[in-house]
Each structure stands twice: as C-alpha cells, then as structure tokens.
Amino acid sequence: MVVMNTRDCPCGLPGTWAQCCGRYHSGAAAAPTAEALMRSRYSAFVKGDTGYLLRTWHPRTRPGRLELDPGMRWTGLEILDTVDGTAFHATGVVEFRASYRGGALRERSRFERVAGAWVYVDGEFPEG
C-alpha cells in the first residue's frame, strides 16, 4: 500500500514526494524525461509501489509480477550519466547509483517511449 505524505521526495530533487514523484505514481502526470521516470521508479522502490513499477516497465521486458524485499532500506540516489531521453528523443539511458543500508547498486538503464510515455526497458550493471 502506498501512503501519500508531505516528506521530501526520495528521488533527491527539491520538493515533497507529492509535488515531485508522487504525481507520477498517482497518474496525475507522466514523467517528461527518461531521468524523471528513473527517479520516480527509484521513489516507487522506496515506497514499495509495485503497481507503478510494473506500469512503467516496457511490455516486452516486464515481468508477470514483482515482489520487493520488505527489509530493503534505500538511502539515496545519485545520477551518474544521462544520454538522450528528453522530449526530443525516442530512447534514453540513465546511469545511477542507488544506495541502501549496507551497500549500493549501480545500473545503466535503458528507456523507450511507448505510446508517447517513457518506460523502463532493462539495465546492465557496470563494474565500479
């Protein structure tokens, strides 16, 4: 269950969750760039919003279901690189480091537009 609140958004941008990624999670707005979608997906992992994660996953690569580890505590997001992924592109790449209690995950994620909306396709895990 996703709980709306007024705390800072987990994605790291200024503003509350409701003003930032919460509007994407609720469907009130669509992420305008691949980076915005990536940030909102990180926030969805923090919030445990599997519905949003599945809705924003490319139909070609989306799993049938998604189970999140309830013990996972995400602690921060750092954008390392972006390639394309704006309103003028059909594809984009966002490389990020997502920290959690006890470590960090680094991923280079690929995004595409489907029916005008950004969706996550897949990612690879670079060394370092």
C-alpha positions as CSV (number, residue, x, y, z in Angstrom):
1,M,0.0,0.0,0.0
2,V,1.3,3.4,-1.0
3,V,0.9,6.2,1.6
4,M,0.8,9.8,0.5
5,N,2.8,12.2,2.6
6,T,4.5,15.6,2.5
7,R,8.1,14.5,3.3
8,D,10.9,15.2,1.0
9,C,10.9,13.2,-2.2
10,P,13.2,10.1,-2.1
11,C,14.5,10.8,-5.6
12,G,16.7,13.7,-4.2
13,L,15.1,16.6,-6.1
14,P,13.7,19.5,-4.1
15,G,10.1,19.3,-3.0
16,T,7.8,16.9,-1.3
17,W,7.0,13.5,-2.7
18,A,3.5,14.6,-3.6
19,Q,4.9,17.6,-5.6
20,C,7.6,15.5,-7.2
21,C,7.4,11.8,-7.9
22,G,4.0,11.3,-6.2
23,R,2.2,13.0,-9.1
24,Y,3.7,10.3,-11.5
25,H,2.8,7.5,-9.1
26,S,-0.8,8.7,-8.8
27,G,-1.1,9.1,-12.6
28,A,-1.8,12.8,-12.3
29,A,1.2,13.5,-14.6
30,A,3.6,11.5,-16.8
31,A,7.3,11.6,-16.4
32,P,8.6,14.0,-19.1
33,T,12.1,12.6,-19.4
34,A,13.8,9.3,-19.0
35,E,15.7,10.7,-16.0
36,A,12.4,11.8,-14.4
37,L,11.0,8.3,-14.9
38,M,14.1,6.7,-13.4
39,R,13.9,9.0,-10.4
40,S,10.2,8.2,-10.0
41,R,10.9,4.4,-10.3
42,Y,13.5,4.8,-7.5
43,S,10.9,6.5,-5.4
44,A,8.5,3.7,-6.1
45,F,11.1,1.2,-4.9
46,V,11.5,3.3,-1.7
47,K,7.7,3.5,-1.3
48,G,7.0,-0.2,-2.2
49,D,4.8,0.8,-5.1
50,T,5.0,-2.4,-7.3
51,G,2.0,-1.3,-9.4
52,Y,3.8,1.8,-10.6
53,L,7.0,-0.2,-11.3
54,L,5.1,-2.7,-13.4
55,R,3.0,0.1,-15.2
56,T,6.3,1.9,-16.2
57,W,8.1,-1.3,-17.4
58,H,8.2,-1.9,-21.1
59,P,5.6,-4.6,-22.1
60,R,8.4,-6.5,-24.0
61,T,10.5,-6.9,-20.8
62,R,8.1,-6.5,-17.9
63,P,7.9,-9.5,-15.5
64,G,4.5,-11.0,-14.8
65,R,4.8,-10.0,-11.1
66,L,7.2,-8.2,-8.9
67,E,8.0,-8.9,-5.3
68,L,10.1,-6.4,-3.3
69,D,12.2,-7.2,-0.2
70,P,10.3,-5.6,2.7
71,G,13.5,-5.3,4.6
72,M,15.3,-3.3,1.9
73,R,16.0,0.3,3.1
74,W,17.0,2.6,0.2
75,T,19.0,5.6,1.4
76,G,19.9,7.8,-1.6
77,L,20.1,8.2,-5.4
78,E,22.9,9.7,-7.5
79,I,22.6,10.2,-11.2
80,L,25.9,9.4,-12.8
81,D,25.1,10.0,-16.6
82,T,22.3,10.6,-18.9
83,V,22.2,10.1,-22.7
84,D,19.2,11.5,-24.7
85,G,15.8,10.7,-23.0
86,T,14.3,14.2,-23.5
87,A,11.1,15.3,-25.2
88,F,13.1,15.2,-28.5
89,H,14.1,11.5,-28.2
90,A,12.5,8.1,-28.5
91,T,15.1,6.4,-26.3
92,G,17.3,7.3,-23.4
93,V,19.9,6.0,-21.0
94,V,20.3,6.9,-17.3
95,E,23.2,5.6,-15.2
96,F,22.7,5.8,-11.5
97,R,23.9,4.7,-8.1
98,A,21.1,3.8,-5.6
99,S,22.4,3.4,-2.1
100,Y,20.9,1.1,0.5
101,R,21.7,0.2,4.1
102,G,24.9,-1.9,3.6
103,G,25.8,-1.1,0.0
104,A,24.9,0.4,-3.3
105,L,23.5,-0.7,-6.7
106,R,24.9,0.8,-9.9
107,E,22.9,0.4,-13.1
108,R,22.9,1.8,-16.6
109,S,19.2,1.7,-17.5
110,R,17.6,1.9,-21.0
111,F,14.3,3.6,-21.6
112,E,12.0,3.9,-24.6
113,R,8.8,5.7,-25.4
114,V,5.7,3.5,-25.8
115,A,2.6,5.4,-26.9
116,G,4.3,8.6,-26.0
117,A,5.2,7.6,-22.4
118,W,8.6,6.8,-21.1
119,V,9.1,3.2,-19.9
120,Y,12.0,1.2,-18.4
121,V,13.3,-1.4,-20.8
122,D,16.2,-3.0,-19.0
123,G,19.6,-2.3,-17.5
124,E,23.2,-3.5,-17.1
125,F,25.4,-3.4,-14.1
126,P,28.8,-1.7,-14.9
127,E,31.8,-2.5,-12.9
128,G,33.0,0.1,-10.3
